[in-house]
Amino acid sequence: MSEFKLPHVEDLATNSKLPGQLTEDMKAIEQEDKDDDQALSDEVADRKKGDGNLQKQIDDLQERCQKLEDQVKQLQKGNDDHEERLKKIERLLFGSETITVTDPTDDIKASQSATEISDTVNNEDGSISTIVIS
């Protein structure tokens, strides 16, 4: 915003020109006031427009957060299912013993493919028992 200057400040006459000069000064003041009002109105409109955009950004972020929460719930459900399958395998193979998986790729492979386990140690007749887990 530029600095406001009155047309007649230092050269005011004390004769019959004084009322005309004061009228010019008042018109300049009124115009400056009108310009300020318009600038303020424009700024308010711009801010409202910006606030609308801000609300849209907030809504977009909330939607993305909701999608992420849904993904987390789905992954948690998958993890719970996997944990339950792992517990069933542990009970089947080891009774009350537990398996500690040290390599995450083993865990992934076990959930994606069938595993074949052969046991000949406890069979007295030498037969082979096979368990297929899928």
C-alpha positions in Angstrom: 0.0 0.0 0.0 1.4 3.4 -0.9 1.8 6.3 1.4 -1.2 8.6 1.4 -0.5 12.3 0.7 -3.0 15.1 0.7 -2.8 17.5 -2.2 -2.8 20.6 -0.1 -0.8 20.4 3.1 1.9 23.0 2.9 0.4 25.3 0.3 -2.9 26.0 2.0 -4.0 29.5 1.2 -5.6 31.8 3.7 -7.8 33.5 1.1 -10.8 32.5 -0.9 -9.0 29.4 -2.3 -9.0 27.7 1.2 -12.5 26.1 0.9 -11.7 24.6 -2.5 -8.4 23.3 -1.3 -10.1 21.8 1.8 -12.7 20.2 -0.5 -9.9 18.6 -2.6 -8.3 17.3 0.6 -11.6 15.8 1.7 -12.2 14.2 -1.7 -8.7 12.7 -1.5 -9.4 11.3 2.0 -12.7 9.8 0.9 -11.1 8.2 -2.1 -8.3 6.7 0.0 -10.9 5.4 2.4 -12.9 3.9 -0.5 -9.7 2.2 -1.8 -8.9 0.9 1.7 -12.4 -0.6 2.0 -12.0 -2.3 -1.4 -8.6 -3.7 -0.5 -10.0 -5.0 2.7 -13.0 -6.5 1.0 -10.7 -8.2 -1.6 -8.5 -9.5 1.2 -11.5 -11.0 3.1 -12.7 -12.7 -0.1 -9.2 -14.1 -0.8 -8.9 -15.4 2.7 -12.4 -17.0 2.5 -11.4 -18.6 -0.7 -8.1 -19.8 0.9 -10.0 -21.1 3.9 -12.2 -23.2 1.5 -9.1 -24.7 0.0 -7.7 -25.4 3.5 -10.9 -27.2 4.4 -10.5 -29.3 1.2 -7.0 -30.2 2.2 -8.1 -31.1 5.7 -10.9 -33.3 4.2 -8.4 -35.0 1.9 -6.0 -35.7 4.8 -8.9 -37.2 6.9 -9.9 -39.4 4.0 -6.3 -40.6 3.5 -6.0 -41.3 7.3 -9.2 -43.3 7.2 -7.9 -45.4 4.3 -4.7 -46.0 6.1 -6.6 -47.0 9.2 -8.7 -49.5 7.1 -5.4 -50.9 5.7 -4.0 -51.3 9.2 -7.2 -53.2 10.3 -7.0 -55.5 7.3 -3.3 -56.2 7.9 -4.0 -56.8 11.6 -6.7 -59.3 10.6 -4.3 -61.0 8.3 -1.7 -61.1 11.0 -4.1 -62.5 13.5 -5.1 -65.2 11.0 -1.5 -66.0 10.4 -0.8 -66.2 14.1 -3.7 -68.6 14.6 -2.4 -70.8 11.7 1.1 -70.8 13.3 -0.3 -71.8 16.7 -2.2 -74.7 15.0 1.0 -75.9 13.3 2.9 -75.7 16.6 0.2 -77.7 18.4 0.2 -80.3 15.6 3.9 -80.7 15.4 5.2 -80.0 18.9 2.4 -80.3 21.3 3.0 -77.5 23.8 6.3 -76.4 22.4 6.5 -73.1 20.4 8.4 -72.2 17.2 10.6 -69.1 17.0 10.8 -67.8 13.5 14.1 -66.0 13.1 14.0 -65.4 9.3 11.0 -63.4 8.2 11.2 -64.9 4.7 10.6 -68.3 6.3 7.4 -67.0 7.8 6.2 -65.6 4.4 7.1 -68.8 2.5 5.3 -70.9 5.1 2.1 -68.9 4.6 2.3 -68.9 0.8 3.2 -72.5 0.0 2.6 -76.1 1.3 5.2 -77.6 3.6 5.9 -81.3 3.7 7.3 -82.9 6.9 8.4 -86.5 7.2 9.0 -88.2 10.5 10.6 -91.6 11.0 12.1 -91.3 14.5 9.2 -92.4 16.6 7.8 -95.1 14.4 8.7 -98.6 15.7 7.9 -100.4 12.5 10.1 -98.1 10.4 7.2 -96.6 8.4 7.2 -93.0 7.3 4.4 -90.7 8.3 4.0 -87.6 6.2 2.1 -84.4 7.3 1.2 -81.9 4.6 0.4 -78.4 5.9 -1.1 -75.8 3.6 
